[in-house]
Each structure stands twice: as C-alpha cells, then as structure tokens.
Amino acid sequence: MQEFIIFLIFAFAVGYMGNRAYRSFFKKQAGCGKGCGCETDAKTSAITTAK
C-alpha cells in the first residue's frame, strides 16, 4: 500500500512538471511569461498614439 501511495505522488509530480514544461515551450503567452495571468489583451495595447 505504501508503494502505491509513493507511486501516486511521483506520478502527480511528473505530470505537473510535464504540464509546466509543455506550457512554457509550446503555448503562446503574452506578458511576462511567468504564467501569473498578466497577459495583455490585443485590444488594450500599452502603446497609444498622441493627438
């Protein structure tokens, strides 16, 4: 039973790290790239034109 619990913890850790690696290499992210949710919207650009 202990080996099964250790295997589950290990499988969860491998899956978590695999997901993080996949997101960092293959997903397009705007913003700082840390995955903190600070992505910028295409409609709200930081660059504005002066009048």
PDB file of N, CA, C, O and CB in Angstrom:
ATOM      1  N   MET A   1       0.821  -1.194   0.000  1.00  0.00           N
ATOM      2  CA  MET A   1       0.000   0.000   0.000  1.00  0.00           C
ATOM      3  C   MET A   1       0.870   1.266   0.000  1.00  0.00           C
ATOM      4  O   MET A   1       0.536   2.249  -0.662  1.00  0.00           O
ATOM      5  CB  MET A   1      -0.937  -0.007   1.211  1.00  0.00           C
ATOM      6  N   GLN A   2       1.969   1.241   0.731  1.00  0.00           N
ATOM      7  CA  GLN A   2       2.849   2.398   0.783  1.00  0.00           C
ATOM      8  C   GLN A   2       3.473   2.683  -0.576  1.00  0.00           C
ATOM      9  O   GLN A   2       3.615   3.839  -0.975  1.00  0.00           O
ATOM     10  CB  GLN A   2       3.936   2.185   1.823  1.00  0.00           C
ATOM     11  N   GLU A   3       3.845   1.618  -1.285  1.00  0.00           N
ATOM     12  CA  GLU A   3       4.434   1.792  -2.609  1.00  0.00           C
ATOM     13  C   GLU A   3       3.445   2.437  -3.572  1.00  0.00           C
ATOM     14  O   GLU A   3       3.843   3.249  -4.407  1.00  0.00           O
ATOM     15  CB  GLU A   3       4.903   0.448  -3.163  1.00  0.00           C
ATOM     16  N   PHE A   4       2.162   2.091  -3.469  1.00  0.00           N
ATOM     17  CA  PHE A   4       1.135   2.665  -4.320  1.00  0.00           C
ATOM     18  C   PHE A   4       0.976   4.159  -4.050  1.00  0.00           C
ATOM     19  O   PHE A   4       0.825   4.944  -4.986  1.00  0.00           O
ATOM     20  CB  PHE A   4      -0.194   1.942  -4.109  1.00  0.00           C
ATOM     21  N   ILE A   5       1.008   4.554  -2.793  1.00  0.00           N
ATOM     22  CA  ILE A   5       0.898   5.972  -2.440  1.00  0.00           C
ATOM     23  C   ILE A   5       2.104   6.743  -2.958  1.00  0.00           C
ATOM     24  O   ILE A   5       1.956   7.841  -3.496  1.00  0.00           O
ATOM     25  CB  ILE A   5       0.770   6.146  -0.913  1.00  0.00           C
ATOM     26  N   ILE A   6       3.289   6.179  -2.800  1.00  0.00           N
ATOM     27  CA  ILE A   6       4.506   6.819  -3.313  1.00  0.00           C
ATOM     28  C   ILE A   6       4.430   6.945  -4.829  1.00  0.00           C
ATOM     29  O   ILE A   6       4.805   7.976  -5.387  1.00  0.00           O
ATOM     30  CB  ILE A   6       5.765   6.016  -2.903  1.00  0.00           C
ATOM     31  N   PHE A   7       3.942   5.889  -5.504  1.00  0.00           N
ATOM     32  CA  PHE A   7       3.792   5.940  -6.954  1.00  0.00           C
ATOM     33  C   PHE A   7       2.820   7.042  -7.366  1.00  0.00           C
ATOM     34  O   PHE A   7       3.086   7.753  -8.335  1.00  0.00           O
ATOM     35  CB  PHE A   7       3.313   4.588  -7.487  1.00  0.00           C
ATOM     36  N   LEU A   8       1.718   7.204  -6.670  1.00  0.00           N
ATOM     37  CA  LEU A   8       0.749   8.261  -6.987  1.00  0.00           C
ATOM     38  C   LEU A   8       1.366   9.644  -6.825  1.00  0.00           C
ATOM     39  O   LEU A   8       1.158  10.518  -7.668  1.00  0.00           O
ATOM     40  CB  LEU A   8      -0.491   8.136  -6.093  1.00  0.00           C
ATOM     41  N   ILE A   9       2.115   9.849  -5.760  1.00  0.00           N
ATOM     42  CA  ILE A   9       2.772  11.137  -5.538  1.00  0.00           C
ATOM     43  C   ILE A   9       3.792  11.401  -6.638  1.00  0.00           C
ATOM     44  O   ILE A   9       3.875  12.515  -7.156  1.00  0.00           O
ATOM     45  CB  ILE A   9       3.453  11.172  -4.154  1.00  0.00           C
ATOM     46  N   PHE A  10       4.565  10.386  -6.993  1.00  0.00           N
ATOM     47  CA  PHE A  10       5.557  10.520  -8.050  1.00  0.00           C
ATOM     48  C   PHE A  10       4.895  10.805  -9.394  1.00  0.00           C
ATOM     49  O   PHE A  10       5.357  11.669 -10.140  1.00  0.00           O
ATOM     50  CB  PHE A  10       6.408   9.257  -8.140  1.00  0.00           C
ATOM     51  N   ALA A  11       3.820  10.089  -9.710  1.00  0.00           N
ATOM     52  CA  ALA A  11       3.110  10.290 -10.976  1.00  0.00           C
ATOM     53  C   ALA A  11       2.517  11.691 -11.033  1.00  0.00           C
ATOM     54  O   ALA A  11       2.554  12.326 -12.087  1.00  0.00           O
ATOM     55  CB  ALA A  11       2.000   9.233 -11.154  1.00  0.00           C
ATOM     56  N   PHE A  12       1.977  12.184  -9.941  1.00  0.00           N
ATOM     57  CA  PHE A  12       1.440  13.541  -9.901  1.00  0.00           C
ATOM     58  C   PHE A  12       2.552  14.561 -10.134  1.00  0.00           C
ATOM     59  O   PHE A  12       2.359  15.518 -10.884  1.00  0.00           O
ATOM     60  CB  PHE A  12       0.741  13.809  -8.554  1.00  0.00           C
ATOM     61  N   ALA A  13       3.698  14.375  -9.512  1.00  0.00           N
ATOM     62  CA  ALA A  13       4.816  15.309  -9.673  1.00  0.00           C
ATOM     63  C   ALA A  13       5.331  15.309 -11.111  1.00  0.00           C
ATOM     64  O   ALA A  13       5.618  16.372 -11.663  1.00  0.00           O
ATOM     65  CB  ALA A  13       5.955  14.951  -8.708  1.00  0.00           C
ATOM     66  N   VAL A  14       5.449  14.141 -11.718  1.00  0.00           N
ATOM     67  CA  VAL A  14       5.906  14.057 -13.104  1.00  0.00           C
ATOM     68  C   VAL A  14       4.890  14.717 -14.030  1.00  0.00           C
ATOM     69  O   VAL A  14       5.271  15.438 -14.951  1.00  0.00           O
ATOM     70  CB  VAL A  14       6.135  12.586 -13.517  1.00  0.00           C
ATOM     71  N   GLY A  15       3.615  14.479 -13.797  1.00  0.00           N
ATOM     72  CA  GLY A  15       2.575  15.105 -14.605  1.00  0.00           C
ATOM     73  C   GLY A  15       2.570  16.611 -14.465  1.00  0.00           C
ATOM     74  O   GLY A  15       2.400  17.330 -15.450  1.00  0.00           O
ATOM     75  N   TYR A  16       2.755  17.092 -13.251  1.00  0.00           N
ATOM     76  CA  TYR A  16       2.795  18.538 -13.006  1.00  0.00           C
ATOM     77  C   TYR A  16       3.980  19.182 -13.721  1.00  0.00           C
ATOM     78  O   TYR A  16       3.823  20.212 -14.376  1.00  0.00           O
ATOM     79  CB  TYR A  16       2.872  18.825 -11.498  1.00  0.00           C
ATOM     80  N   MET A  17       5.145  18.591 -13.603  1.00  0.00           N
ATOM     81  CA  MET A  17       6.327  19.142 -14.261  1.00  0.00           C
ATOM     82  C   MET A  17       6.208  19.037 -15.785  1.00  0.00           C
ATOM     83  O   MET A  17       6.652  19.933 -16.503  1.00  0.00           O
ATOM     84  CB  MET A  17       7.591  18.416 -13.777  1.00  0.00           C
ATOM     85  N   GLY A  18       5.619  17.961 -16.274  1.00  0.00           N
ATOM     86  CA  GLY A  18       5.403  17.836 -17.708  1.00  0.00           C
ATOM     87  C   GLY A  18       4.458  18.903 -18.229  1.00  0.00           C
ATOM     88  O   GLY A  18       4.676  19.461 -19.305  1.00  0.00           O
ATOM     89  N   ASN A  19       3.413  19.186 -17.473  1.00  0.00           N
ATOM     90  CA  ASN A  19       2.472  20.233 -17.857  1.00  0.00           C
ATOM     91  C   ASN A  19       3.150  21.597 -17.871  1.00  0.00           C
ATOM     92  O   ASN A  19       2.937  22.386 -18.792  1.00  0.00           O
ATOM     93  CB  ASN A  19       1.274  20.250 -16.905  1.00  0.00           C
ATOM     94  N   ARG A  20       3.954  21.877 -16.871  1.00  0.00           N
ATOM     95  CA  ARG A  20       4.667  23.157 -16.820  1.00  0.00           C
ATOM     96  C   ARG A  20       5.638  23.291 -17.995  1.00  0.00           C
ATOM     97  O   ARG A  20       5.742  24.358 -18.601  1.00  0.00           O
ATOM     98  CB  ARG A  20       5.428  23.294 -15.488  1.00  0.00           C
ATOM     99  N   ALA A  21       6.346  22.210 -18.313  1.00  0.00           N
ATOM    100  CA  ALA A  21       7.287  22.243 -19.434  1.00  0.00           C
ATOM    101  C   ALA A  21       6.535  22.439 -20.742  1.00  0.00           C
ATOM    102  O   ALA A  21       6.976  23.211 -21.594  1.00  0.00           O
ATOM    103  CB  ALA A  21       8.126  20.947 -19.486  1.00  0.00           C
ATOM    104  N   TYR A  22       5.414  21.759 -20.917  1.00  0.00           N
ATOM    105  CA  TYR A  22       4.619  21.900 -22.140  1.00  0.00           C
ATOM    106  C   TYR A  22       4.134  23.336 -22.299  1.00  0.00           C
ATOM    107  O   TYR A  22       4.226  23.915 -23.382  1.00  0.00           O
ATOM    108  CB  TYR A  22       3.418  20.931 -22.124  1.00  0.00           C
ATOM    109  N   ARG A  23       3.619  23.904 -21.216  1.00  0.00           N
ATOM    110  CA  ARG A  23       3.110  25.274 -21.295  1.00  0.00           C
ATOM    111  C   ARG A  23       4.220  26.274 -21.579  1.00  0.00           C
ATOM    112  O   ARG A  23       3.993  27.255 -22.288  1.00  0.00           O
ATOM    113  CB  ARG A  23       2.402  25.648 -20.002  1.00  0.00           C
ATOM    114  N   SER A  24       5.404  26.053 -21.050  1.00  0.00           N
ATOM    115  CA  SER A  24       6.478  27.019 -21.265  1.00  0.00           C
ATOM    116  C   SER A  24       7.074  26.925 -22.662  1.00  0.00           C
ATOM    117  O   SER A  24       7.581  27.921 -23.178  1.00  0.00           O
ATOM    118  CB  SER A  24       7.565  26.818 -20.238  1.00  0.00           C
ATOM    119  N   PHE A  25       7.024  25.748 -23.288  1.00  0.00           N
ATOM    120  CA  PHE A  25       7.633  25.588 -24.603  1.00  0.00           C
ATOM    121  C   PHE A  25       6.657  25.728 -25.758  1.00  0.00           C
ATOM    122  O   PHE A  25       7.041  26.218 -26.819  1.00  0.00           O
ATOM    123  CB  PHE A  25       8.293  24.265 -24.683  1.00  0.00           C
ATOM    124  N   PHE A  26       5.410  25.314 -25.589  1.00  0.00           N
ATOM    125  CA  PHE A  26       4.515  25.208 -26.729  1.00  0.00           C
ATOM    126  C   PHE A  26       3.335  26.165 -26.714  1.00  0.00           C
ATOM    127  O   PHE A  26       2.726  26.368 -27.765  1.00  0.00           O
ATOM    128  CB  PHE A  26       4.011  23.839 -26.813  1.00  0.00           C
ATOM    129  N   LYS A  27       2.986  26.748 -25.615  1.00  0.00           N
ATOM    130  CA  LYS A  27       1.861  27.675 -25.582  1.00  0.00           C
ATOM    131  C   LYS A  27       2.367  29.089 -25.807  1.00  0.00           C
ATOM    132  O   LYS A  27       3.415  29.479 -25.293  1.00  0.00           O
ATOM    133  CB  LYS A  27       1.097  27.575 -24.240  1.00  0.00           C
ATOM    134  N   LYS A  28       1.609  29.848 -26.581  1.00  0.00           N
ATOM    135  CA  LYS A  28       1.954  31.250 -26.812  1.00  0.00           C
ATOM    136  C   LYS A  28       1.403  32.071 -25.647  1.00  0.00           C
ATOM    137  O   LYS A  28       0.213  32.002 -25.337  1.00  0.00           O
ATOM    138  CB  LYS A  28       1.386  31.764 -28.188  1.00  0.00           C
ATOM    139  N   GLN A  29       2.269  32.839 -25.012  1.00  0.00           N
ATOM    140  CA  GLN A  29       1.858  33.667 -23.891  1.00  0.00           C
ATOM    141  C   GLN A  29       2.336  35.086 -24.112  1.00  0.00           C
ATOM    142  O   GLN A  29       3.460  35.318 -24.558  1.00  0.00           O
ATOM    143  CB  GLN A  29       2.399  33.111 -22.565  1.00  0.00           C
ATOM    144  N   ALA A  30       1.477  36.021 -23.798  1.00  0.00           N
ATOM    145  CA  ALA A  30       1.866  37.419 -23.807  1.00  0.00           C
ATOM    146  C   ALA A  30       2.141  37.833 -22.367  1.00  0.00           C
ATOM    147  O   ALA A  30       1.805  37.100 -21.437  1.00  0.00           O
ATOM    148  CB  ALA A  30       0.764  38.317 -24.461  1.00  0.00           C
ATOM    149  N   GLY A  31       2.727  38.957 -22.184  1.00  0.00           N
ATOM    150  CA  GLY A  31       3.011  39.425 -20.828  1.00  0.00           C
ATOM    151  C   GLY A  31       4.389  38.996 -20.390  1.00  0.00           C
ATOM    152  O   GLY A  31       5.311  38.919 -21.202  1.00  0.00           O
ATOM    153  N   CYS A  32       4.531  38.721 -19.128  1.00  0.00           N
ATOM    154  CA  CYS A  32       5.850  38.439 -18.575  1.00  0.00           C
ATOM    155  C   CYS A  32       6.287  36.997 -18.784  1.00  0.00           C
ATOM    156  O   CYS A  32       7.475  36.707 -18.647  1.00  0.00           O
ATOM    157  CB  CYS A  32       5.865  38.756 -17.111  1.00  0.00           C
ATOM    158  N   GLY A  33       5.373  36.071 -19.113  1.00  0.00           N
ATOM    159  CA  GLY A  33       5.744  34.696 -19.362  1.00  0.00           C
ATOM    160  C   GLY A  33       5.885  33.830 -18.126  1.00  0.00           C
ATOM    161  O   GLY A  33       6.327  32.685 -18.227  1.00  0.00           O
ATOM    162  N   LYS A  34       5.523  34.342 -16.969  1.00  0.00           N
ATOM    163  CA  LYS A  34       5.606  33.558 -15.746  1.00  0.00           C
ATOM    164  C   LYS A  34       4.338  32.756 -15.490  1.00  0.00           C
ATOM    165  O   LYS A  34       4.298  31.935 -14.573  1.00  0.00           O
ATOM    166  CB  LYS A  34       5.883  34.463 -14.571  1.00  0.00           C
ATOM    167  N   GLY A  35       3.303  32.985 -16.291  1.00  0.00           N
ATOM    168  CA  GLY A  35       2.048  32.274 -16.089  1.00  0.00           C
ATOM    169  C   GLY A  35       1.228  32.836 -14.947  1.00  0.00           C
ATOM    170  O   GLY A  35       0.397  32.138 -14.367  1.00  0.00           O
ATOM    171  N   CYS A  36       1.465  34.108 -14.623  1.00  0.00           N
ATOM    172  CA  CYS A  36       0.769  34.704 -13.492  1.00  0.00           C
ATOM    173  C   CYS A  36      -0.556  35.343 -13.896  1.00  0.00           C
ATOM    174  O   CYS A  36      -1.278  35.842 -13.033  1.00  0.00           O
ATOM    175  CB  CYS A  36       1.651  35.733 -12.833  1.00  0.00           C
ATOM    176  N   GLY A  37      -0.890  35.339 -15.172  1.00  0.00           N
ATOM    177  CA  GLY A  37      -2.159  35.893 -15.607  1.00  0.00           C
ATOM    178  C   GLY A  37      -2.101  37.352 -15.990  1.00  0.00           C
ATOM    179  O   GLY A  37      -3.151  37.985 -16.102  1.00  0.00           O
ATOM    180  N   CYS A  38      -0.931  37.914 -16.197  1.00  0.00           N
ATOM    181  CA  CYS A  38      -0.810  39.328 -16.539  1.00  0.00           C
ATOM    182  C   CYS A  38      -0.749  39.533 -18.045  1.00  0.00           C
ATOM    183  O   CYS A  38      -0.166  40.511 -18.512  1.00  0.00           O
ATOM    184  CB  CYS A  38       0.424  39.927 -15.884  1.00  0.00           C
ATOM    185  N   GLU A  39      -1.350  38.614 -18.821  1.00  0.00           N
ATOM    186  CA  GLU A  39      -1.337  38.721 -20.269  1.00  0.00           C
ATOM    187  C   GLU A  39      -2.064  39.989 -20.702  1.00  0.00           C
ATOM    188  O   GLU A  39      -3.036  40.416 -20.079  1.00  0.00           O
ATOM    189  CB  GLU A  39      -1.979  37.480 -20.911  1.00  0.00           C
ATOM    190  N   THR A  40      -1.572  40.571 -21.778  1.00  0.00           N
ATOM    191  CA  THR A  40      -2.208  41.769 -22.300  1.00  0.00           C
ATOM    192  C   THR A  40      -3.193  41.385 -23.384  1.00  0.00           C
ATOM    193  O   THR A  40      -2.964  40.440 -24.138  1.00  0.00           O
ATOM    194  CB  THR A  40      -1.164  42.759 -22.840  1.00  0.00           C
ATOM    195  N   ASP A  41      -4.269  42.110 -23.457  1.00  0.00           N
ATOM    196  CA  ASP A  41      -5.282  41.879 -24.474  1.00  0.00           C
ATOM    197  C   ASP A  41      -4.882  42.625 -25.735  1.00  0.00           C
ATOM    198  O   ASP A  41      -4.275  43.692 -25.644  1.00  0.00           O
ATOM    199  CB  ASP A  41      -6.684  42.325 -23.984  1.00  0.00           C
ATOM    200  N   ALA A  42      -5.203  42.099 -26.903  1.00  0.00           N
ATOM    201  CA  ALA A  42      -4.832  42.747 -28.170  1.00  0.00           C
ATOM    202  C   ALA A  42      -5.552  44.078 -28.316  1.00  0.00           C
ATOM    203  O   ALA A  42      -5.034  44.981 -28.973  1.00  0.00           O
ATOM    204  CB  ALA A  42      -5.159  41.831 -29.373  1.00  0.00           C
ATOM    205  N   LYS A  43      -6.730  44.226 -27.723  1.00  0.00           N
ATOM    206  CA  LYS A  43      -7.491  45.454 -27.847  1.00  0.00           C
ATOM    207  C   LYS A  43      -6.914  46.564 -26.965  1.00  0.00           C
ATOM    208  O   LYS A  43      -7.023  47.742 -27.306  1.00  0.00           O
ATOM    209  CB  LYS A  43      -8.946  45.202 -27.491  1.00  0.00           C
ATOM    210  N   THR A  44      -6.316  46.207 -25.860  1.00  0.00           N
ATOM    211  CA  THR A  44      -5.780  47.192 -24.925  1.00  0.00           C
ATOM    212  C   THR A  44      -4.266  47.189 -25.000  1.00  0.00           C
ATOM    213  O   THR A  44      -3.598  46.525 -24.207  1.00  0.00           O
ATOM    214  CB  THR A  44      -6.253  46.905 -23.482  1.00  0.00           C
ATOM    215  N   SER A  45      -3.740  47.912 -25.929  1.00  0.00           N
ATOM    216  CA  SER A  45      -2.303  47.969 -26.115  1.00  0.00           C
ATOM    217  C   SER A  45      -1.702  49.029 -25.199  1.00  0.00           C
ATOM    218  O   SER A  45      -2.349  50.022 -24.865  1.00  0.00           O
ATOM    219  CB  SER A  45      -1.957  48.262 -27.585  1.00  0.00           C
ATOM    220  N   ALA A  46      -0.468  48.802 -24.803  1.00  0.00           N
ATOM    221  CA  ALA A  46       0.215  49.768 -23.948  1.00  0.00           C
ATOM    222  C   ALA A  46       0.692  50.973 -24.748  1.00  0.00           C
ATOM    223  O   ALA A  46       0.970  52.031 -24.184  1.00  0.00           O
ATOM    224  CB  ALA A  46       1.396  49.109 -23.240  1.00  0.00           C
ATOM    225  N   ILE A  47       0.783  50.809 -26.056  1.00  0.00           N
ATOM    226  CA  ILE A  47       1.254  51.902 -26.917  1.00  0.00           C
ATOM    227  C   ILE A  47       0.040  52.676 -27.401  1.00  0.00           C
ATOM    228  O   ILE A  47      -0.877  52.109 -27.994  1.00  0.00           O
ATOM    229  CB  ILE A  47       2.098  51.363 -28.130  1.00  0.00           C
ATOM    230  N   THR A  48       0.044  53.968 -27.143  1.00  0.00           N
ATOM    231  CA  THR A  48      -1.055  54.818 -27.587  1.00  0.00           C
ATOM    232  C   THR A  48      -0.495  55.904 -28.489  1.00  0.00           C
ATOM    233  O   THR A  48       0.682  56.252 -28.403  1.00  0.00           O
ATOM    234  CB  THR A  48      -1.816  55.437 -26.378  1.00  0.00           C
ATOM    235  N   THR A  49      -1.338  56.430 -29.345  1.00  0.00           N
ATOM    236  CA  THR A  49      -0.900  57.492 -30.238  1.00  0.00           C
ATOM    237  C   THR A  49      -1.248  58.840 -29.631  1.00  0.00           C
ATOM    238  O   THR A  49      -2.304  59.000 -29.019  1.00  0.00           O
ATOM    239  CB  THR A  49      -1.541  57.341 -31.633  1.00  0.00           C
ATOM    240  N   ALA A  50      -0.366  59.798 -29.798  1.00  0.00           N
ATOM    241  CA  ALA A  50      -0.600  61.143 -29.270  1.00  0.00           C
ATOM    242  C   ALA A  50      -1.469  61.924 -30.243  1.00  0.00           C
ATOM    243  O   ALA A  50      -1.378  61.740 -31.457  1.00  0.00           O
ATOM    244  CB  ALA A  50       0.740  61.884 -29.019  1.00  0.00           C
ATOM    245  N   LYS A  51      -2.307  62.792 -29.706  1.00  0.00           N
ATOM    246  CA  LYS A  51      -3.189  63.602 -30.545  1.00  0.00           C
ATOM    247  C   LYS A  51      -2.524  64.874 -30.974  1.00  0.00           C
ATOM    248  O   LYS A  51      -3.127  65.676 -31.688  1.00  0.00           O
ATOM    249  CB  LYS A  51      -4.469  63.919 -29.822  1.00  0.00           C
TER     250      LYS A  51
END
